[in-house]
C-alpha cells in the first residue's frame, strides 16, 4: 500500500526506515514555524497525521512481531526435546533459530524507527502548536 499527499513523498511498505526518518527530519527541519502561513500550517498538519499513522502502523507491527517471536521461542525447546539426530530435524531447528534471529532484528529496526520517528513527530507537533498560536494571535478581533 502506498500513502501520499505530503511532502514526505510516496511511502511504500516495507520501507527503508532510516531513509524515511531522514526524510521526515529533513522536511520537519525545513519548516519555519515563526513565519508559517495558514496553508503551510495545514500542510504541516497533514504531514503530522501521516507520520502518526506510520508510527501507529510500526507499533502495531512491532506488537505482532513480539507475539510471533514469543511463539517461535516457545517452539525451540520443544523442538530440542524432540531432536532425534536426523538431518531433517537439524535443518528444521536451524531454520527456526534463523527465523527467531531475523524477527529480533526486525523488532530492533522497528523500535529504532518508532523512537527516532517519534522524536521528529514530537518536534513537528510542537512547531504546529506554536504556529497555530501565533496565527491565532495575529488575527484581528472582529
C-alpha positions in Angstrom: 0.0 0.0 0.0 1.2 3.5 -0.7 0.5 6.7 1.2 1.0 10.1 -0.4 -0.4 13.6 -0.1 2.5 15.0 1.8 6.0 16.4 1.5 7.3 13.0 2.6 6.5 11.6 -0.9 5.1 8.2 -1.6 5.7 5.7 1.2 5.7 2.0 0.4 5.7 -0.7 3.0 8.1 -2.3 3.6 10.2 0.8 3.7 13.7 1.7 4.4 13.2 3.1 7.9 16.4 5.1 8.0 15.7 6.8 4.7 12.2 7.6 5.9 13.4 9.0 9.2 16.0 11.1 7.4 13.3 12.5 5.1 10.9 13.2 8.0 13.7 15.0 9.7 14.6 17.0 6.6 11.0 18.1 6.0 10.4 19.0 9.6 13.7 20.9 10.0 13.0 22.9 6.8 9.7 24.3 8.2 9.7 27.9 9.5 7.0 27.9 12.2 7.6 31.5 13.0 6.5 32.7 9.6 4.3 29.9 8.6 1.1 30.8 6.7 -2.3 29.1 7.2 -1.9 26.9 4.0 1.6 25.9 5.2 0.2 25.0 8.6 -2.4 22.8 7.0 0.3 21.0 5.0 2.3 20.5 8.2 -0.8 19.1 9.9 -1.2 16.6 7.0 2.4 15.6 7.4 1.9 15.2 11.1 -1.2 13.0 10.6 0.7 10.9 8.1 3.7 10.4 10.4 1.3 9.5 13.2 -0.3 6.8 11.0 3.1 5.4 10.0 4.2 5.3 13.7 1.0 3.6 14.7 1.4 1.0 12.0 5.0 0.4 13.0 3.9 0.0 16.6 1.1 -2.5 15.6 3.6 -4.4 13.5 6.0 -4.5 16.4 3.3 -5.9 18.7 2.5 -8.6 16.2 6.2 -9.5 15.8 6.5 -9.8 19.6 3.7 -12.4 19.6 5.3 -14.3 16.7 8.7 -14.2 18.4 7.2 -15.5 21.6 5.6 -18.4 19.8 8.8 -19.3 18.0 10.8 -19.1 21.2 8.3 -21.4 22.8 8.7 -23.9 19.9 12.5 -24.1 20.2 12.8 -26.0 23.5 10.0 -28.4 22.3 12.0 -29.0 19.1 15.2 -29.5 21.0 13.5 -32.1 23.3 12.2 -34.0 20.3 15.5 -33.8 18.5 16.2 -37.3 17.1 19.5 -36.7 15.4 18.2 -36.7 11.8 19.3 -34.2 9.3 15.7 -33.1 8.6 15.2 -32.3 12.3 18.5 -30.4 12.5 17.5 -28.4 9.4 14.1 -27.5 10.9 15.7 -26.5 14.2 18.3 -24.3 12.4 15.5 -22.7 10.3 13.6 -21.8 13.4 16.7 -20.4 15.0 17.3 -18.2 12.0 13.7 -17.0 12.0 14.0 -16.1 15.6 17.1 -14.0 14.9 15.5 -12.4 11.9 12.4 -11.5 13.9 14.6 -10.0 16.7 16.4 -7.9 14.0 13.0 -6.7 12.6 11.9 -5.8 16.1 15.1 -3.8 16.7 14.6 -1.9 13.4 11.0 -1.0 14.3 12.0 0.0 17.8 14.7 2.3 16.3 12.2 3.7 13.8 9.5 4.4 16.5 12.0 6.1 18.8 13.5 8.4 16.2 10.3 8.9 14.2 8.5 9.7 17.4 11.1 12.4 18.3 10.7 14.1 15.0 6.9 13.8 15.2 7.0 15.5 18.7 9.1 18.3 17.3 6.6 18.7 14.4 3.6 18.8 16.8 5.3 21.4 19.0 6.0 23.6 16.0 2.4 23.2 14.7 1.2 24.2 18.2 3.4 27.3 18.1 2.3 28.2 14.6 -1.4 27.8 15.4 -1.0 30.0 18.5 0.9 32.7 16.5 -1.6 32.7 13.7 -4.5 32.9 16.1 -2.9 35.9 17.9 -2.3 37.7 14.6 -6.0 37.6 13.7 -7.7 40.9 14.2 -10.5 40.8 16.8 -13.8 41.3 14.9 
